[in-house]
Amino acid sequence: MQRFEHQEDLDTRVSALEKQMKTSVYKQEDNNTVDRIKSFSKYTSFKDKTASTFPNSRKRSTYYQGTRSKRSVQSVAFTAKLSHELTGLPVGKTIVFDTMVTSTTDYYNNATGIFTCPHAGLYLFAIFVESSGGEAVIALKRDGVDYISAISEPGKVGDDDSGGNVVLLPLADGERVWVETDNPDMSLWPHFTTFSGVLIDRY
């Protein structure tokens, strides 16, 4: 009888300990939940405070995303060439590359030989020249200022000699770029004498 009473006493203690352990676990879980709620409340409060302090921050983010998207889809690029031989050209003559090879826009005018910048940005330009007799030097100009030159100087009549050059130029809206002759009495072969431009990065 005494052994059974002792066993019942042990069972009671074990049961009490189990309840105590469960209560401790629940308390710990409750504490963790409370901590998470407090952290979320602090974050929400900070977020609301930031939104009230900078009410246009979300609009700015949307604007810049839209602007970046627009930049990525807009392209400006062209390549034009001479369709016929030019002879007896004086110094400072604008070369009219009259035949379009590639053009995504009409900002290069193949009647005047002038490219007009439609969007401020960084542009790459390439010029190539081949003389049909004697030395030929051409220069790329931005609003009248020289930036690069290219030269073709065949050794004798019948020689083929081409020259070229490439430049990166930052342009503002409306600035103009063209190619001029840079030495007297020049003659240029068609097809090998070209002018190209492409927008690399829009500002």
PyMOL commands that set and color helices and strands:
alter all, ss='L'
color gray80, all
select helices_A, chain A and resi 2-53+57-73
alter helices_A, ss='H'
color red, helices_A
select strands_A, chain A and resi 77-81+86-89+99-103+108-109+114-116+121-130+136-142+145-152+162-171+176-181+186-188+194-202
alter strands_A, ss='S'
color yellow, strands_A
deselect
rebuild
show_as cartoon
